Amino acid sequence: MMKRHVSVTLVFIAVGGLITLYLGCTTPTNTNTNTNTVALASPEPTPDKAAIEAELTRIENDWPRILKERDAAAVRRVEADDILLVYPDGTAGNKEQDLKDIESGALTADSWEVTDITVTIIDNDAAVVRLRTIVKNGKYKSPDGKSQDISGQFRSIDTFARRNGQWQLIGSATVKIMSPTPEPKPSPTAKPSPAANASPAAKATPRKPLPKPATTP
């Protein structure tokens, strides 16, 4: 009986030793004492919405001066080289065409008014502006000398991107409002609006982009 007990004990000891040896061979030992450091990305700064809205509104309201003075340098600065333009008649435009129209004085109008400006800020470097333009006695003179009436009310969507610290217009689409809201008639006692006291440069020409002449078959 004693012999049997000793035999069983030896068997358990042997088996236990094999298990310990097996586990020691198969369990990986981490000899790397270095710890990995994960770099956390810096959070994006909160956009200064008031400053962005003021700057884009200023750019939009500067078009009358640009057109009146034929300021091609301003167009080169404000419009991106890869700008995408869609005019109310469905034709596509580009920066080169805008430069030609402005330098030649092809676009004129007796008066204009920009209303309903809404700026949607995407982030620090991207924003979209929606606005309405009212053009009175607007004319577009084509290269062949013909003149087209471009008066009316228009809706525009302008897309801006900040590149190298400067806001640039990278896309614009304009459509004509087919059923425009009638303009309110001022009452006899109403004070003149700020637009009435605007400089001649501010009233002479409409905002870009505006309709181009339809293609004649």
Residue frames relative to the residue before (quaternion, step in Angstrom):
aa qw qx qy qz dx dy dz
M 1.0000 0.0000 0.0000 0.0000 0.00 0.00 0.00
M 0.6435 0.5203 -0.3067 0.4702 3.54 0.96 -0.85
K 0.6326 0.5470 -0.3183 0.4465 3.56 1.03 -0.87
R 0.6607 0.5121 -0.3022 0.4582 3.52 0.94 -0.94
H 0.6449 0.5259 -0.3228 0.4509 3.57 0.97 -0.84
V 0.6536 0.5118 -0.3046 0.4670 3.55 0.98 -0.90
S 0.6416 0.5308 -0.3202 0.4517 3.58 1.00 -0.82
V 0.6581 0.5051 -0.3069 0.4664 3.56 0.91 -0.91
T 0.6474 0.5298 -0.3160 0.4475 3.54 0.99 -0.87
L 0.6566 0.5136 -0.3036 0.4614 3.56 0.97 -0.87
V 0.6204 0.5436 -0.3375 0.4535 3.54 1.07 -0.78
F 0.6671 0.4971 -0.3038 0.4644 3.59 0.92 -0.93
I 0.6375 0.5229 -0.3267 0.4619 3.57 1.01 -0.81
A 0.6616 0.5125 -0.3041 0.4550 3.57 0.95 -0.88
V 0.6611 0.5011 -0.3032 0.4689 3.56 0.93 -0.93
G 0.6539 0.5178 -0.3139 0.4536 3.56 0.95 -0.88
G 0.6490 0.5171 -0.3243 0.4541 3.53 1.02 -0.76
L 0.6403 0.5221 -0.3263 0.4593 3.57 1.02 -0.77
I 0.6428 0.5215 -0.3251 0.4574 3.57 0.99 -0.86
T 0.6571 0.5116 -0.3089 0.4594 3.55 0.94 -0.91
L 0.6457 0.5185 -0.3090 0.4676 3.56 1.00 -0.86
Y 0.6509 0.5270 -0.3072 0.4519 3.61 0.99 -0.89
L 0.6814 0.4842 -0.2878 0.4674 3.52 0.91 -0.98
G 0.6426 0.5312 -0.3252 0.4462 3.55 1.02 -0.71
C 0.6839 0.4800 -0.2889 0.4673 3.57 1.09 -0.65
T 0.7468 0.4252 -0.2203 0.4614 3.59 1.03 -0.77
T 0.6336 0.5301 -0.3517 0.4403 3.63 1.08 -0.43
P 0.3555 -0.7524 0.5067 0.2251 3.61 -0.56 1.09
T 0.2729 -0.7479 0.5859 0.1512 3.49 -1.07 0.77
N 0.3051 -0.7560 0.5549 0.1656 3.55 -0.75 1.08
T 0.0905 -0.8240 0.5593 0.0089 3.53 -0.32 1.28
N 0.5610 0.5965 -0.3905 0.4207 3.54 1.30 -0.08
T 0.1731 -0.8230 0.5372 0.0647 3.54 -0.45 1.17
N 0.5214 0.6381 -0.4178 0.3828 3.55 1.30 -0.07
T 0.2601 -0.7494 0.5876 0.1596 3.60 -1.06 0.72
N 0.4018 -0.7154 0.5235 0.2296 3.53 -1.04 0.88
T 0.2207 -0.7733 0.5832 0.1146 3.56 -0.95 0.91
V 0.2452 -0.7696 0.5761 0.1249 3.59 -0.74 1.07
A 0.2996 -0.7605 0.5520 0.1646 3.56 -0.71 1.12
L 0.2731 -0.7694 0.5602 0.1401 3.55 -0.74 1.06
A 0.4590 -0.6870 0.4947 0.2695 3.57 -0.93 0.97
S 0.4909 -0.6534 0.4887 0.3052 3.53 -1.05 0.77
P 0.4888 -0.6697 0.4609 0.3163 3.61 -0.88 0.82
E 0.5451 -0.6116 0.4603 0.3420 3.55 -1.13 0.71
P 0.4794 -0.6629 0.4796 0.3174 3.60 -0.92 0.80
T 0.5340 -0.6289 0.4620 0.3255 3.54 -1.10 0.69
P 0.4718 -0.6906 0.4566 0.3033 3.62 -0.74 0.97
D 0.3778 -0.6765 0.5822 0.2464 3.54 -1.10 0.74
K 0.2337 -0.8382 0.4763 0.1262 3.55 0.23 1.31
A 0.6523 0.5227 -0.3277 0.4403 3.58 0.92 -0.85
A 0.6751 0.4910 -0.2990 0.4623 3.59 0.93 -0.86
I 0.6549 0.5073 -0.3167 0.4620 3.59 0.95 -0.85
E 0.6577 0.5090 -0.3122 0.4592 3.58 0.90 -0.91
A 0.6568 0.5106 -0.3147 0.4570 3.59 0.94 -0.84
E 0.6736 0.5019 -0.3034 0.4498 3.60 0.93 -0.86
L 0.6860 0.4691 -0.2957 0.4711 3.59 0.89 -0.86
T 0.6161 0.5262 -0.3445 0.4742 3.59 1.07 -0.64
R 0.6281 0.5307 -0.3293 0.4641 3.57 1.02 -0.77
I 0.6485 0.5185 -0.3182 0.4576 3.58 0.95 -0.88
E 0.6638 0.5041 -0.3125 0.4555 3.58 0.89 -0.91
N 0.7200 0.4536 -0.2546 0.4593 3.59 0.92 -0.89
D 0.5997 0.5751 -0.3645 0.4204 3.60 1.23 -0.12
W 0.4717 0.7040 -0.4358 0.3032 3.61 1.22 -0.22
P 0.6190 0.5379 -0.3815 0.4265 3.68 0.88 -0.68
R 0.6606 0.4912 -0.3131 0.4737 3.59 0.93 -0.83
I 0.6342 0.5419 -0.3288 0.4428 3.58 0.97 -0.89
L 0.6977 0.4686 -0.2732 0.4680 3.56 0.90 -0.94
K 0.6535 0.5215 -0.3156 0.4488 3.58 0.95 -0.87
E 0.7633 0.3618 -0.1885 0.5009 3.57 0.91 -0.93
R 0.3512 -0.7515 0.4795 0.2863 3.57 1.33 -0.06
D 0.1956 0.8260 -0.4944 0.1874 3.51 1.03 0.96
A 0.1420 -0.8279 0.5402 0.0515 3.57 0.20 1.28
A 0.5943 0.5785 -0.3694 0.4191 3.59 1.09 -0.64
A 0.6455 0.5121 -0.3195 0.4680 3.57 1.05 -0.75
V 0.6256 0.5301 -0.3363 0.4631 3.57 1.05 -0.75
R 0.6499 0.5146 -0.3154 0.4619 3.57 0.94 -0.85
R 0.6779 0.4909 -0.2853 0.4670 3.56 1.08 -0.72
V 0.7391 0.4359 -0.2377 0.4552 3.58 0.85 -0.97
E 0.7384 0.3827 -0.2313 0.5048 3.59 0.89 -0.87
A 0.4294 -0.6868 0.5245 0.2624 3.56 -0.95 0.91
D 0.6010 -0.5784 0.4069 0.3724 3.57 -1.13 0.58
D 0.7501 0.3669 -0.2007 0.5122 3.58 1.11 -0.69
I 0.2288 0.8105 -0.5104 0.1740 3.58 1.17 0.54
L 0.2321 -0.7410 0.6157 0.1339 3.55 -1.18 0.73
L 0.0450 -0.8146 0.5777 -0.0271 3.57 -0.70 1.15
V 0.0495 -0.7582 0.6495 0.0298 3.55 -1.10 0.80
Y 0.2516 -0.7879 0.5508 0.1120 3.56 -0.69 1.16
P 0.6995 -0.5107 0.2965 0.4024 3.61 -1.19 0.45
D 0.6794 0.4728 -0.3110 0.4671 3.61 1.08 -0.54
G 0.6222 -0.5839 0.3235 0.4090 3.58 1.30 0.16
T 0.5425 0.6191 -0.4138 0.3888 3.58 1.22 -0.14
A 0.4123 -0.6964 0.5362 0.2397 3.53 -1.24 0.59
G 0.1466 -0.7956 0.5842 0.0647 3.53 -1.07 0.77
N 0.1784 -0.7660 0.6044 0.1270 3.52 -1.33 0.01
K 0.7302 -0.4348 0.2990 0.4340 3.54 -1.32 0.11
E 0.6267 0.5565 -0.3384 0.4278 3.57 0.96 -0.82
Q 0.6670 0.4944 -0.3028 0.4680 3.59 0.97 -0.87
D 0.6329 0.5268 -0.3318 0.4602 3.58 0.99 -0.79
L 0.6445 0.5255 -0.3218 0.4526 3.57 0.94 -0.86
K 0.6522 0.5126 -0.3169 0.4598 3.59 0.95 -0.85
D 0.6674 0.5113 -0.3040 0.4481 3.59 0.90 -0.93
I 0.7026 0.4668 -0.2739 0.4621 3.58 0.91 -0.90
E 0.6641 0.5061 -0.3118 0.4536 3.58 0.91 -0.85
S 0.7150 0.4392 -0.2522 0.4820 3.60 1.06 -0.71
G 0.4139 -0.7125 0.4712 0.3145 3.61 1.21 -0.28
A 0.2529 0.8156 -0.4885 0.1793 3.58 1.14 0.59
L 0.7292 0.3841 -0.2222 0.5209 3.60 1.14 -0.56
T 0.1142 0.7785 -0.6085 0.1032 3.57 -0.82 1.04
A 0.0490 0.7787 -0.6254 0.0128 3.56 -1.30 0.34
D 0.5408 -0.6109 0.4637 0.3454 3.54 -1.20 0.49
S 0.7951 -0.0995 0.0924 0.5911 3.56 1.00 -0.77
W 0.0885 -0.7641 0.6367 0.0546 3.51 -1.32 0.35
E 0.0538 -0.7779 0.6239 0.0514 3.54 -1.26 0.34
V 0.1874 -0.7656 0.6078 0.0962 3.55 -0.95 0.93
T 0.0480 0.8021 -0.5907 0.0740 3.57 -0.74 1.07
D 0.8089 0.3255 -0.2072 0.4436 3.53 -1.41 0.02
I 0.2246 0.7797 -0.5516 0.1932 3.59 0.92 0.84
T 0.0203 0.7765 -0.6277 0.0519 3.55 -0.83 1.06
V 0.1410 -0.7928 0.5913 0.0443 3.56 -0.72 1.13
T 0.0963 -0.7704 0.6292 0.0356 3.55 -0.80 1.06
I 0.2024 -0.8029 0.5551 0.0787 3.55 -0.52 1.23
I 0.2829 -0.7701 0.5541 0.1414 3.56 -0.71 1.12
D 0.7349 -0.2276 0.1592 0.6186 3.55 0.92 -0.95
N 0.7906 -0.3220 0.2139 0.4749 3.57 -1.24 -0.28
D 0.8013 0.3033 -0.1216 0.5011 3.57 1.10 -0.64
A 0.7491 0.3116 -0.2097 0.5457 3.63 1.17 0.30
A 0.1293 0.7777 -0.6045 0.1140 3.55 -1.01 0.86
V 0.2373 -0.7461 0.6072 0.1351 3.55 -1.30 0.50
V 0.1433 -0.7884 0.5957 0.0561 3.56 -0.97 0.91
R 0.1071 -0.7570 0.6416 0.0613 3.55 -0.99 0.92
L 0.1046 0.8034 -0.5777 0.0994 3.56 -0.94 0.88
R 0.3117 -0.7109 0.5936 0.2123 3.52 -1.36 0.22
T 0.1416 -0.7842 0.6014 0.0579 3.56 -1.03 0.86
I 0.1531 -0.7686 0.6172 0.0701 3.55 -0.94 0.96
V 0.0782 -0.8151 0.5737 -0.0174 3.58 -0.56 1.22
K 0.1108 -0.7891 0.6028 0.0401 3.56 -0.87 1.00
N 0.8432 -0.0223 -0.0508 0.5347 3.53 -0.90 1.10
G 0.2313 0.7875 -0.5314 0.2097 3.56 0.86 0.98
K 0.0855 -0.7951 0.6003 0.0149 3.55 -1.02 0.84
Y 0.0998 -0.7493 0.6490 0.0857 3.51 -1.20 0.69
K 0.1894 -0.7894 0.5786 0.0786 3.55 -0.68 1.14
S 0.2895 -0.7785 0.5380 0.1441 3.56 -0.55 1.20
P 0.6890 -0.4993 0.3231 0.4143 3.61 -1.19 0.38
D 0.6745 0.4881 -0.3089 0.4598 3.62 1.11 -0.53
G 0.6240 -0.5875 0.3239 0.4007 3.58 1.28 0.19
K 0.5482 0.6118 -0.4051 0.4014 3.60 1.23 -0.16
S 0.2743 -0.7667 0.5652 0.1321 3.56 -1.14 0.72
Q 0.1371 -0.7879 0.5977 0.0568 3.56 -0.96 0.89
D 0.4333 -0.6790 0.5312 0.2628 3.55 -1.04 0.84
I 0.0326 -0.8094 0.5863 -0.0071 3.60 -0.71 1.04
S 0.2934 0.7643 -0.5174 0.2492 3.55 1.13 0.66
G 0.4733 0.6698 -0.4982 0.2814 3.55 -1.23 0.46
Q 0.5076 -0.6033 0.5080 0.3469 3.50 -1.35 -0.32
F 0.0890 -0.8143 0.5733 -0.0174 3.54 -0.97 0.93
R 0.2520 -0.7181 0.6266 0.1681 3.53 -1.27 0.58
S 0.0651 -0.8011 0.5948 0.0131 3.54 -0.97 0.87
I 0.1529 -0.7229 0.6639 0.1154 3.50 -1.29 0.60
D 0.0561 -0.8052 0.5901 -0.0164 3.56 -0.59 1.19
T 0.1804 -0.7802 0.5933 0.0817 3.56 -0.89 0.97
F 0.1127 -0.8073 0.5791 0.0145 3.55 -0.77 1.11
A 0.0610 -0.7555 0.6504 0.0506 3.54 -1.24 0.62
R 0.3404 -0.7180 0.5644 0.2237 3.54 -1.07 0.75
R 0.0008 0.8006 -0.5958 0.0636 3.54 -0.60 1.21
N 0.8326 -0.0246 -0.0401 0.5519 3.55 -0.75 1.11
G 0.7292 -0.4610 0.2319 0.4494 3.54 1.00 0.90
Q 0.6964 0.4350 -0.2661 0.5050 3.60 1.26 0.02
W 0.4097 -0.7011 0.5265 0.2519 3.57 -0.94 0.89
Q 0.0140 -0.7930 0.6086 -0.0250 3.55 -0.93 0.98
L 0.4465 -0.6590 0.5404 0.2726 3.52 -1.20 0.70
I 0.0890 -0.8313 0.5483 0.0195 3.59 -0.55 1.15
G 0.8061 0.0362 -0.0300 0.5899 3.60 1.24 -0.18
S 0.0686 0.7919 -0.6036 0.0617 3.57 -1.05 0.77
A 0.0155 -0.7765 0.6298 -0.0120 3.54 -1.01 0.90
T 0.0822 -0.8089 0.5822 -0.0066 3.57 -0.86 1.01
V 0.0511 -0.7775 0.6265 0.0191 3.56 -1.04 0.86
K 0.4499 -0.6739 0.5123 0.2848 3.55 -1.14 0.61
I 0.3991 -0.6923 0.5482 0.2470 3.55 -1.02 0.85
M 0.3227 -0.7940 0.4863 0.1703 3.56 -0.44 1.21
S 0.7731 0.1662 -0.1050 0.6031 3.60 1.12 -0.63
P 0.0696 -0.8509 0.5195 0.0342 3.57 0.43 1.19
T 0.5375 -0.6022 0.4830 0.3394 3.51 -1.22 0.56
P 0.4825 -0.6649 0.4708 0.3216 3.62 -0.81 0.90
E 0.4702 -0.6702 0.4947 0.2917 3.53 -1.02 0.80
P 0.4685 -0.6848 0.4710 0.2995 3.62 -0.85 0.90
K 0.3716 -0.7174 0.5451 0.2240 3.55 -1.01 0.84
P 0.4330 -0.7121 0.4796 0.2747 3.61 -0.74 0.96
S 0.4631 -0.6648 0.5091 0.2906 3.55 -1.05 0.76
P 0.6651 -0.5254 0.3387 0.4086 3.63 -1.15 0.48
T 0.7369 0.4111 -0.2298 0.4849 3.58 1.07 -0.69
A 0.4737 0.6902 -0.4410 0.3237 3.55 1.27 -0.07
K 0.4662 -0.6654 0.5120 0.2789 3.53 -1.12 0.77
P 0.5543 -0.6070 0.4319 0.3712 3.62 -1.02 0.63
S 0.4915 -0.6640 0.4826 0.2910 3.53 -1.04 0.82
P 0.6495 -0.5170 0.3729 0.4146 3.61 -1.19 0.40
A 0.6014 0.5805 -0.3622 0.4125 3.59 1.10 -0.65
A 0.6168 0.5675 -0.3505 0.4180 3.58 1.14 -0.66
N 0.7250 0.4042 -0.2312 0.5074 3.56 1.17 -0.58
A 0.3745 0.7407 -0.4842 0.2768 3.55 1.25 0.24
S 0.5927 -0.5759 0.4302 0.3633 3.54 -1.21 0.52
P 0.6514 -0.5171 0.3603 0.4224 3.63 -1.14 0.42
A 0.6262 0.5449 -0.3525 0.4321 3.58 1.03 -0.68
A 0.6723 0.5040 -0.3027 0.4498 3.55 1.08 -0.70
K 0.7396 0.4022 -0.2364 0.4852 3.61 1.19 -0.43
A 0.5664 0.6743 -0.3642 0.3031 3.56 1.19 -0.27
T 0.8359 0.1324 -0.0217 0.5323 3.56 0.92 -0.82
P 0.4943 -0.6717 0.4651 0.2969 3.58 -1.11 0.60
R 0.6136 -0.5515 0.4286 0.3682 3.51 -1.33 0.31
K 0.3947 -0.6759 0.5699 0.2502 3.57 -1.20 0.64
P 0.6215 -0.2061 -0.7533 -0.0614 1.60 -2.13 1.26
L 0.1954 -0.7686 0.6009 0.0999 3.55 -1.17 0.60
P 0.7129 -0.4688 0.2830 0.4381 3.59 -1.20 0.28
K 0.2690 -0.7192 0.6158 0.1765 3.50 -1.22 0.61
P 0.6144 -0.5627 0.3806 0.4012 3.62 -1.11 0.49
A 0.5126 -0.6356 0.4792 0.3219 3.51 -1.06 0.76
T 0.5350 -0.6341 0.4576 0.3198 3.54 -1.10 0.71
T 0.2849 -0.7685 0.5502 0.1599 3.58 -0.76 1.04
P 0.4153 -0.7200 0.4895 0.2635 3.64 -0.66 1.02
